[in-house]
């Protein structure tokens, strides 16, 4: 995966990622009980539309402050921005020892909280190292985005929301499947599969583009009548959205974001106004893109560093050898559960493990596994192998 965030877009990405008024202030205090040089106690403030959002903002600020000198100062490191943003997006999972010192209402109905949190620089460094190792191995993910957008039930040729998502991903440094050589295919098969919400077909097409992730969904804008705005008639539309992101190799859900009905309007005396429908879609684009991006970063970071569900496919198995491999996998340290099915000589293992695919592949290349099968392909969450001599 090359670089996911560019330096010039780091500030913008962070602001959009958090989507709350975050990081009011933070100060680092010495922790007398912690081992020297490891844990620091950080007092930080955060503000959000709810208490939960304010606490999340304060935790992100605390994590950033706790690792500012040793961890978040290595701007020369490849993929620095991605590493920084993904780690901060997981602040709730890393900073688990904190107390709320004070809370109050802010301006405009927001919440403000001040917390005292213990931040382990050792844990931060370990997480940083895990993410960096994975990024160096798998490079920058390519993403396919295809949204079915309808105004008054008619499918639009060009999706406003799709364009907004692609712009955001490109600004952040993602590799996006775009027009060009693939234009004809995008305008035919991809569009047909998206309009019919055929996830399996989209997954196959995403594989053809070598996309690691595909994002799909629906946007509907429908007329909601005429209103009088200070003596000027205006047509209003209601817009509803549901977007999902999937891993291409496993079709596992990576992120899901829906937005309640959002209104938009434009001047006009007719109930039917494409301009008003487009305005409703534009109004919903900002919060939806921000929320989707945050979910993708958080879930993707968790998956590549802490594992999750991994898929192992081995060609050339019979039931006896397949069951043996299942038992060996179940005994492996870090593996919590193994599911197995056999279809026409291809054994598929769904493995819940506290490790990434790369670590699992390394373990499958040693010991007893060496004499059973060879690994022929390695992806973010999927390993493919072939029986030795098969």
C-alpha positions in Angstrom: 0.0 0.0 0.0 2.0 3.2 -0.6 1.2 6.3 1.3 -2.5 6.9 2.5 -2.2 10.5 3.6 -0.2 13.3 2.1 1.5 15.8 4.3 -0.3 18.7 2.8 -3.7 17.2 3.6 -2.9 16.0 7.1 -4.5 19.0 8.9 -7.6 18.8 6.8 -7.9 15.1 7.2 -7.6 15.4 11.0 -10.2 18.1 11.2 -12.7 16.1 9.1 -11.8 12.9 10.8 -12.8 14.0 14.3 -15.8 16.2 13.2 -16.1 17.7 16.6 -14.5 20.7 18.3 -11.6 18.8 19.7 -8.4 19.3 21.6 -9.1 22.4 23.6 -6.0 22.0 25.8 -3.8 19.3 27.2 -0.9 19.2 29.7 1.4 16.4 30.7 2.1 15.6 34.3 4.6 13.2 35.8 3.3 9.8 37.0 5.1 9.0 40.2 3.8 5.4 40.3 4.7 4.4 36.7 8.0 2.9 35.5 10.4 5.7 34.6 9.9 6.9 31.0 6.9 4.8 30.2 3.5 6.1 31.5 2.6 9.8 31.7 -0.6 11.3 33.1 -2.2 13.7 30.7 -4.9 16.2 31.4 -6.9 17.1 28.3 -10.1 18.8 27.2 -12.5 17.9 24.5 -15.7 19.3 23.1 -18.5 17.6 21.1 -22.2 17.5 20.4 -22.7 15.0 23.2 -20.8 13.9 26.3 -19.6 10.8 24.5 -18.2 12.8 21.6 -16.5 15.2 24.0 -14.8 12.3 25.9 -13.7 10.8 22.6 -12.2 14.2 21.6 -10.4 14.5 24.9 -9.0 11.0 24.6 -7.6 11.7 21.2 -6.0 14.9 22.5 -4.6 13.0 25.5 -3.1 10.3 23.2 -1.6 12.9 20.9 -0.1 14.8 23.8 1.2 11.6 25.5 3.2 10.6 22.4 4.1 14.0 21.0 7.8 13.9 21.7 8.7 10.2 21.2 6.0 8.9 18.8 4.3 11.7 16.8 7.5 13.6 15.9 8.9 11.2 13.3 7.6 13.1 10.3 10.3 11.5 8.1 8.8 8.1 8.5 7.0 6.7 5.4 3.2 6.7 5.8 3.6 9.0 8.8 0.2 10.7 8.4 -1.7 7.4 8.1 0.0 6.0 11.1 -0.7 9.1 13.2 -4.3 9.4 12.2 -5.1 5.7 12.5 -3.6 5.5 16.0 -5.4 8.6 17.2 -8.6 7.3 15.8 -8.2 4.3 18.1 -7.7 6.4 21.2 -10.6 4.7 23.0 -8.9 1.3 22.7 -5.4 2.5 23.7 -6.2 4.9 26.5 -8.4 2.8 28.8 -7.4 4.3 32.1 -8.9 7.7 32.5 -11.3 9.7 34.7 -13.5 12.6 33.9 -12.4 15.6 36.0 -15.1 18.0 35.0 -17.9 18.5 32.5 -20.0 21.4 31.4 -22.2 22.7 28.7 -20.5 24.6 25.9 -21.7 27.3 23.5 -24.6 26.2 21.2 -25.6 23.2 23.3 -22.2 21.3 23.0 -20.5 19.5 25.8 -17.1 20.1 27.3 -15.2 17.6 29.4 -11.8 17.5 31.0 -10.2 14.2 31.7 -7.1 12.8 33.4 -5.7 9.9 31.4 -2.7 7.5 31.8 -0.9 7.1 28.4 1.7 4.4 28.0 4.4 5.3 25.5 5.4 1.7 25.3 1.9 0.7 24.1 1.9 3.6 21.6 5.3 2.5 20.2 4.1 -1.1 19.9 1.0 -0.1 18.0 3.0 2.3 15.8 5.4 -0.6 15.0 2.6 -3.0 14.2 0.9 -0.6 11.8 4.2 0.4 10.2 5.2 -3.2 9.6 1.8 -4.0 7.9 2.0 -0.8 5.8 5.5 -1.7 4.6 4.2 -5.1 3.6 0.9 -4.5 1.9 1.2 -0.9 0.6 -1.5 1.6 0.0 -5.0 0.2 -0.5 -6.9 0.8 -3.7 -10.6 1.6 -3.3 -13.5 1.3 -5.7 -16.4 3.7 -5.1 -19.8 3.3 -6.8 -23.0 4.9 -5.5 -26.5 4.5 -7.0 -28.0 8.0 -6.8 -31.7 8.7 -7.6 -33.6 12.0 -7.8 -37.4 11.4 -7.9 -36.7 7.8 -8.6 -34.6 8.4 -11.7 -31.0 7.1 -11.6 -28.5 9.9 -12.1 -25.6 9.3 -14.5 -23.1 11.0 -12.2 -23.4 10.6 -8.4 -22.7 13.7 -6.4 -22.0 11.7 -3.3 -19.7 9.3 -5.1 -17.7 12.2 -6.4 -17.4 13.7 -2.8 -16.2 10.4 -1.4 -13.6 10.0 -4.2 -12.4 13.6 -3.7 -12.0 13.0 0.0 -10.1 9.7 -0.5 -7.8 11.2 -3.1 -7.0 14.3 -0.9 -6.1 11.9 1.8 -3.8 9.9 -0.5 -5.8 6.8 -1.1 -5.5 5.0 -4.5 -9.0 5.3 -6.1 -10.2 3.3 -9.1 -11.0 6.1 -11.5 -11.9 6.8 -15.1 -9.6 6.1 -18.0 -8.9 2.6 -19.2 -11.7 1.3 -16.9 -14.3 4.0 -17.9 -16.4 1.7 -20.1 -16.6 -1.0 -17.4 -17.4 1.5 -14.7 -20.2 2.9 -16.8 -21.7 -0.5 -17.6 -21.1 -3.5 -15.3 -20.3 -1.5 -12.1 -23.3 0.8 -12.6 -25.7 -2.1 -13.2 -24.4 -4.0 -10.2 -24.6 -0.9 -8.0 -28.2 0.0 -9.1 -29.3 -3.5 -8.3 -27.3 -3.6 -5.0 -25.6 -6.8 -6.3 -22.8 -6.9 -3.7 -21.4 -10.2 -5.0 -21.0 -8.8 -8.5 -19.4 -5.6 -7.2 -17.0 -7.7 -5.2 -16.0 -9.6 -8.3 -15.5 -6.4 -10.3 -13.5 -4.8 -7.4 -11.2 -7.9 -7.6 -10.8 -7.3 -11.4 -9.5 -3.8 -10.5 -7.2 -5.1 -7.8 -9.2 -3.0 -5.3 -8.6 -3.9 -1.6 -11.9 -2.1 -0.5 -15.1 -1.2 -2.3 -17.7 1.3 -1.2 -21.3 1.1 -2.4 -24.7 2.3 -1.4 -27.8 4.3 -2.3 -28.8 7.9 -2.2 -32.5 8.9 -2.7 -33.8 12.5 -3.0 -37.5 12.9 -3.3 -39.7 16.1 -3.6 -41.2 17.2 -0.3 -43.4 20.2 -1.4 -43.1 23.9 -1.8 -42.4 26.3 1.1 -42.5 30.1 1.3 -39.1 31.5 2.3 -39.5 35.2 3.1 -42.0 35.6 0.3 -40.0 33.5 -2.2 -41.3 30.1 -3.2 -38.8 27.2 -2.9 -39.0 23.6 -3.7 -37.7 21.2 -1.0 -36.4 17.7 -1.2 -35.8 15.0 1.4 -32.7 12.9 1.1 -31.9 9.5 2.7 -28.5 7.7 2.4 -27.1 4.3 3.2 -23.4 3.6 2.4 -21.3 0.5 3.2 -17.6 -0.3 2.7 -16.4 -3.9 2.3 -13.1 -5.7 2.2 -12.8 -7.0 -1.4 -11.1 -10.3 -0.6 -13.6 -11.5 2.0 -16.7 -9.3 1.4 -16.6 -8.6 5.2 -18.3 -5.3 6.2 -15.7 -2.7 7.0 -17.9 0.4 7.7 -21.5 1.4 7.4 -23.0 4.8 7.6 -26.6 6.0 7.3 -27.8 9.6 7.6 -31.4 10.5 8.8 -33.6 12.4 6.3 -31.8 15.6 5.3 -33.6 18.4 3.5 -32.4 20.7 0.8 -34.1 23.4 -1.3 -33.9 25.7 -4.3 -36.0 28.5 -5.6 -38.8 27.4 -7.8 -42.6 27.1 -8.1 -42.7 23.5 -9.1 -42.6 20.5 -6.7 -40.2 18.7 -9.0 -36.8 20.4 -8.9 -33.6 18.5 -9.7 -31.6 21.4 -8.3 -33.3 21.1 -5.0 -32.7 17.4 -5.0 -29.0 17.9 -5.7 -28.8 20.5 -2.9 -30.3 17.9 -0.4 -27.6 15.5 -1.5 -24.9 18.1 -1.1 -26.2 18.9 2.4 -25.9 15.2 3.4 -22.4 14.7 1.8 -20.3 16.5 4.4 -21.3 14.6 7.6 -21.6 11.3 5.8 -18.2 11.4 4.2 -16.6 12.4 7.5 -18.3 9.6 9.4 -17.5 7.0 6.8 -13.9 8.0 6.7 -13.6 7.8 10.4 -15.2 4.3 10.5 -12.9 3.0 7.7 -9.8 4.3 9.5 -10.8 2.9 12.9 -11.9 -0.5 11.7 -9.2 -0.9 9.1 -6.5 -0.1 11.7 -8.0 -2.6 14.2 -8.1 -5.3 11.6 -4.5 -4.9 10.4 -3.0 -4.6 13.8 -5.2 -6.7 16.1 -6.4 -9.3 13.5 -10.0 -10.1 13.3 -11.4 -12.7 10.9 -8.9 -14.1 8.5 -9.7 -16.5 5.6 -7.4 -19.3 4.6 -8.1 -21.2 1.4 -6.2 -24.4 0.6 -6.6 -26.1 -2.7 -6.2 -29.9 -3.1 -7.5 -31.1 0.3 -9.6 -34.1 1.3 -11.7 -34.1 4.4 -9.1 -36.0 6.5 -6.2 -33.6 5.7 -8.6 -30.6 6.0 -9.7 -31.6 9.5 -6.1 -32.1 10.6 -5.2 -28.6 9.5 -8.2 -27.2 11.3 -7.0 -28.9 14.6 -3.5 -27.5 14.1 -4.8 -24.0 13.5 -7.1 -24.2 16.6 -4.1 -25.0 18.8 -2.0 -22.1 17.5 -1.4 -19.3 20.0 -3.5 -16.2 19.3 -6.2 -18.2 17.4 -9.6 -18.1 19.2 -11.9 -19.9 16.8 -11.6 -21.8 13.5 -14.5 -22.7 11.1 -13.9 -25.1 8.2 -15.8 -26.2 5.1 -14.7 -28.2 2.1 -16.0 -27.7 -1.4 -14.7 -29.7 -4.4 -11.2 -30.0 -2.9 -10.9 -26.4 -1.7 -10.8 -26.1 2.1 -11.9 -22.7 3.5 -11.0 -21.7 7.0 -12.6 -18.7 8.8 -10.1 -17.9 11.5 -10.7 -15.5 14.4 -7.3 -14.5 15.5 -5.4 -11.8 17.4 -2.9 -11.4 14.5 -2.8 -10.1 11.0 -2.7 -12.2 7.8 1.1 -11.6 7.4 1.9 -13.0 10.9 -0.4 -16.0 10.3 1.3 -16.7 6.9 4.7 -16.6 8.5 3.6 -19.3 11.1 2.0 -21.4 8.3 5.4 -21.4 6.6 7.2 -23.2 9.4 6.9 -26.4 11.4 4.4 -29.1 10.5 2.5 -26.8 8.0 5.5 -26.8 5.6 4.8 -30.4 4.6 1.1 -29.9 4.2 0.7 -26.9 1.8 2.5 -24.0 0.2 1.2 -20.4 0.4 0.7 -19.0 -3.1 -1.1 -15.7 -2.4 -1.3 -13.2 0.5 -3.8 -10.4 0.8 -4.9 -8.1 3.7 -7.3 -10.6 5.2 -6.9 -13.7 3.0 -4.3 -16.4 2.5 -4.4 -18.9 -0.3 -2.4 -22.1 -0.4 -2.0 -25.3 -2.4 -1.4 -28.8 -1.0 2.2 -29.8 -1.4 2.5 -32.1 -4.5 -1.1 -31.4 -5.4 
